[in-house]
Amino acid sequence: MALIQVKDLEFEESQYEQVVALRQAAAQCRRTIDRFLERVRKYQATLGGAGSSLKIKDWWMKIKWAVCKKDDVARFKADLLSHTENIQLLLASIQLYCTTHFNQTQKNC
């Protein structure tokens, strides 16, 4: 939801570069999520509870997930944390600009 809100963010022309950077960060985050979901797609049925008709295959997939994909999950979490921090910094920058701009406008009135 937050990634969609970033896309629809309204801004002043003077904030164009900041908003472009924010949208790029959100797009990178979305690509990270999409890539991870694509890599784990074959495990979803097994991990989601539906499973297949072959219990041995389900067990194998769960073992393979636990052993082989642990590093992928850790990397995914680290990447998301990095994207989140980047987006938060960019949002803080935009908010600071808006506050400063508002205060200057109030002084000039």
Sequence and secondary structure as in RCSB ss.txt:
>XXXX:A:sequence
MALIQVKDLEFEESQYEQVVALRQAAAQCRRTIDRFLERVRKYQATLGGAGSSLKIKDWWMKIKWAVCKKDDVAR
FKADLLSHTENIQLLLASIQLYCTTHFNQTQKNC
>XXXX:A:secstr
 HHHHHHT    GGGHHHHHHHHHHHHHHHHHHHHHHHHHHHHHHHHTS   S HHHHHHHHHHHHHHSHHHHHH
HHHHHHHHHHHHHHHHHHHHHHHHHHHHHHHHH 
